[in-house]
Amino acid sequence: MGSNREAIEMGVRNAADIICASHQTVVLTGAGISTPSGIPDFRSPDSGLWGNYDPFEVASLSSFRYNPIRFYEWIRTLAGIVIQAQPNQAHYGIASLEELGFVQTVITQNIDGLHQRAGSKNVLQVHGSMESMSCVRCYKNFSAKRFISDYLENGTIPICPDCGGILKPDLVLMGEQMPAQTWLQAQDACKKCDLMIIAGSSLEVLPVAGLPMRALQNGAHLILINYSETYLDARADVVLHEDVAEIIPQIIKQINSERSGRCKR
C-alpha cells in the first residue's frame, strides 16, 4: 500500500512538472471522467443500459431511421441521468487548468455537457451532444430543453414543430459520421500540441482512440489517467490507474505549490 501511494505521489509530481513545462496542452476525456458524476459507461455490459437491448438495434443510425421509438425507449433512462448529473472535481479541475492557461483544448467523447457546465470554454464534443436536436425531415435544429421535460415525464417522442418530422438528438450513433468541423479541429489540436492528457478513456473506440498517436508522432508528451490499461500505457510519460476525480485535483494542488517558482503562465 505504501509503495503504491509513493508511486501515485511521484506520478502526480511528474505530471505537474510536464504540464508546467508544456505550452500547448490537449485533454482527451472519455466515459471514465463522468462516472464519478453518476453517468454510467453505457457501452459497458454491466451498466444496465445494454441489458435488455442490442446496441446495434437501438443505437445505430439505420435503426433510428427504421424505429426511432425503440431508440427513445432505450435512451430515456440515460437522458434522465444526464439531466440530473453535476460536474465532478475532474471536470472542475480541467476547467481550472484551462483558466490558468495550462490547457488550450478539451476533446471529449462524452455527450453530457459536463465540461461546459464546469466552466471549460474550448470543448470539442466529437461524439456530439444531447443538448440539441435536429429534424430528420427538414433538418431544422432545436434546443433539447424545449422537449426534454415532456419526454422524460411522459415518454413523448420529440416532434419537429415545423414539419412534424421526428427529432434526433445531435449525438453520434453507430454508423454515423462525427461532426466534420469538430473532428477536423480535434485532429488539428492533436497535431499542434506538445502535451496530451488522457483522462477517463480506455482508448477503445475508433477513430478517437487514434488521436493520441497523432500527438505522439509530433513529439508530444503523454499523461494517462484511467482506471484500466490502454494500448498506449507503454508510450506515456506518466500512467496513473486511478480515479480521475481524485488525481486531477492532486495534480492541480502540486501545480499551485510550484506556481510561485518556475511553474507560471
C-alpha positions in Angstrom: 0.0 0.0 0.0 2.8 2.4 1.0 4.8 1.8 -2.2 1.6 2.3 -4.3 1.0 5.6 -2.5 4.5 6.7 -3.2 4.2 5.8 -6.9 1.0 7.8 -7.1 2.7 10.8 -5.5 5.6 10.6 -7.8 3.3 10.3 -10.8 1.4 13.4 -9.7 4.6 15.3 -9.3 5.9 14.2 -12.7 2.5 15.1 -14.3 2.6 18.6 -12.7 6.2 19.2 -13.9 5.3 18.2 -17.5 2.1 20.4 -17.5 4.1 23.3 -16.2 6.7 22.9 -19.0 4.2 22.5 -21.8 2.8 25.3 -24.0 0.0 23.6 -26.0 -1.9 21.0 -24.0 -4.9 19.0 -25.2 -7.1 17.0 -22.7 -8.9 14.0 -24.2 -11.7 12.6 -22.0 -13.9 9.6 -22.1 -16.7 8.0 -20.0 -14.4 7.5 -17.0 -14.4 11.2 -16.2 -18.2 11.3 -15.9 -18.8 8.0 -14.0 -18.0 9.8 -10.7 -20.9 12.1 -11.6 -23.2 9.1 -11.7 -23.3 8.7 -15.5 -22.7 5.0 -16.5 -20.4 4.0 -19.3 -23.3 2.8 -21.4 -21.1 0.7 -23.6 -20.2 -1.5 -20.6 -22.3 -4.7 -20.3 -22.8 -4.2 -16.5 -24.1 -0.7 -16.8 -27.7 -1.9 -17.3 -28.3 0.2 -20.4 -27.4 -2.7 -22.7 -29.1 -5.3 -20.5 -32.3 -5.6 -22.5 -31.2 -4.2 -25.8 -28.9 -5.0 -28.6 -26.9 -1.8 -29.2 -27.0 -2.3 -33.0 -30.8 -2.5 -32.8 -31.3 0.7 -30.8 -28.2 2.9 -31.1 -27.3 2.8 -34.8 -28.3 5.4 -37.4 -30.1 2.8 -39.5 -32.1 1.5 -36.6 -33.1 5.1 -35.6 -34.4 5.7 -39.1 -36.3 2.4 -39.0 -37.6 2.6 -35.5 -37.0 5.8 -33.6 -39.5 4.9 -30.9 -37.3 2.0 -29.8 -34.3 4.3 -29.6 -36.2 6.7 -27.4 -37.4 3.9 -25.1 -33.8 2.9 -24.6 -32.1 6.3 -24.1 -34.8 7.7 -21.8 -33.0 6.3 -18.7 -29.7 7.7 -19.8 -31.2 11.1 -20.7 -32.7 11.4 -17.2 -29.4 10.6 -15.6 -27.5 13.1 -17.7 -30.0 15.9 -16.9 -29.6 15.4 -13.2 -25.8 14.9 -13.2 -23.4 17.5 -11.9 -19.7 18.1 -12.8 -17.2 16.4 -10.5 -13.8 17.5 -9.3 -12.2 16.2 -12.5 -14.4 18.5 -14.7 -13.8 21.5 -12.4 -10.1 20.7 -12.3 -9.7 20.7 -16.1 -11.7 23.9 -16.3 -9.3 25.4 -13.7 -6.3 24.3 -15.7 -7.8 26.0 -18.8 -8.5 29.2 -16.9 -4.9 29.2 -15.6 -3.6 28.8 -19.2 -2.3 25.3 -18.8 -4.9 23.7 -21.1 -5.8 25.0 -24.5 -8.3 22.4 -25.8 -10.6 19.8 -24.3 -11.6 16.9 -26.7 -14.4 14.8 -25.2 -16.1 11.6 -26.3 -18.9 12.4 -23.8 -22.3 13.8 -24.7 -23.2 15.1 -21.3 -22.0 18.7 -21.5 -20.4 18.5 -18.0 -17.2 20.1 -19.2 -19.0 23.2 -20.3 -21.1 23.3 -17.1 -17.9 23.1 -15.1 -16.5 26.2 -16.9 -14.4 24.8 -19.8 -14.6 27.1 -22.8 -12.8 25.4 -25.7 -14.6 22.0 -25.7 -14.8 19.8 -28.8 -17.6 17.2 -28.5 -16.5 14.7 -31.1 -19.5 12.3 -30.4 -22.0 15.1 -30.3 -24.3 16.4 -27.6 -27.7 15.7 -26.0 -28.3 19.4 -25.7 -29.7 19.9 -29.2 -31.8 18.0 -31.7 -32.3 18.0 -35.5 -35.3 17.1 -37.6 -34.7 14.1 -39.8 -37.1 15.6 -42.4 -36.4 19.3 -42.6 -33.0 19.4 -40.8 -34.0 22.3 -38.6 -32.2 22.4 -35.3 -33.7 22.9 -31.8 -32.6 23.1 -28.2 -33.4 19.9 -26.4 -34.7 21.8 -23.4 -37.9 22.6 -25.4 -38.8 18.9 -25.4 -37.0 17.1 -22.6 -39.5 17.5 -19.8 -42.4 16.0 -21.7 -40.2 13.2 -23.0 -38.8 12.3 -19.6 -42.1 12.6 -17.7 -44.4 11.1 -20.3 -42.2 9.3 -22.9 -43.4 11.7 -25.6 -41.3 11.4 -28.7 -39.9 14.8 -29.8 -41.5 16.0 -33.0 -40.5 18.9 -35.2 -43.0 21.8 -34.6 -42.4 23.0 -38.2 -42.9 19.9 -40.3 -43.9 17.1 -38.0 -40.7 15.0 -38.5 -39.0 13.0 -35.8 -36.3 14.9 -33.9 -33.0 13.1 -33.4 -30.6 14.1 -30.6 -27.4 15.6 -32.0 -25.3 12.7 -30.7 -23.3 10.4 -32.9 -24.9 7.0 -33.3 -23.2 3.8 -34.6 -22.7 4.1 -38.3 -23.0 7.8 -38.3 -20.2 10.2 -39.2 -18.8 12.5 -36.5 -19.4 16.3 -36.9 -16.9 17.1 -39.6 -15.8 20.6 -38.4 -15.4 19.4 -34.8 -13.4 16.4 -35.9 -11.1 18.5 -38.1 -10.5 20.8 -35.2 -9.7 17.9 -32.9 -7.2 16.4 -35.3 -5.5 19.8 -35.8 -5.3 20.4 -32.0 -3.6 17.0 -31.6 -1.1 17.7 -34.3 -0.1 21.1 -32.7 0.0 20.1 -29.0 3.2 19.3 -27.1 1.2 17.5 -24.3 -1.9 15.3 -24.3 -3.6 14.4 -21.1 -5.9 11.4 -21.4 -8.5 11.4 -18.6 -11.0 8.6 -18.2 -10.7 7.0 -21.6 -9.7 3.4 -22.2 -8.9 4.4 -25.9 -11.0 1.5 -27.3 -13.4 3.4 -29.6 -12.2 4.4 -33.0 -11.4 6.8 -34.6 -11.0 8.9 -31.4 -8.6 6.3 -29.9 -6.2 7.1 -32.7 -5.9 10.8 -31.8 -3.1 10.4 -29.2 -1.0 8.8 -31.9 -1.2 12.0 -33.9 0.2 13.8 -30.9 2.9 11.3 -30.2 4.0 11.3 -33.8 4.7 15.0 -33.5 6.8 14.6 -30.3 4.2 15.4 -27.7 4.3 14.2 -24.1 1.5 11.9 -22.9 -0.1 11.7 -19.4 -2.6 8.9 -18.9 -5.1 8.8 -16.1 -7.5 5.9 -16.3 -8.6 3.0 -14.2 -7.9 0.4 -16.8 -4.9 -0.2 -19.0 -4.8 1.2 -22.5 -2.8 0.4 -25.7 -0.7 3.5 -25.1 0.4 2.8 -21.5 3.9 1.9 -22.6 4.2 5.2 -24.6 3.1 7.5 -21.8 5.4 9.7 -19.7 3.1 9.2 -16.7 0.5 6.5 -16.2 -1.9 6.6 -13.2 -4.5 3.9 -13.0 -6.6 5.8 -10.5 -9.8 7.8 -10.2 -9.6 11.0 -12.3 -11.8 12.8 -9.9 -9.1 12.3 -7.2 -5.9 12.5 -9.3 -6.6 15.7 -11.2 -7.2 17.8 -8.1 -3.9 16.4 -6.7 -2.1 17.5 -9.8 -3.6 21.0 -9.6 -2.6 21.2 -5.9 1.0 20.3 -6.9 1.0 22.8 -9.8 -0.3 25.5 -7.4 2.5 24.8 -5.0 5.0 25.3 -7.8 3.4 28.4 -9.3 5.4 30.8 -7.1 8.5 29.3 -8.6 9.1 28.2 -12.2 5.5 27.0 -12.9 3.8 30.1 -14.2 1.5 31.3 -17.0 
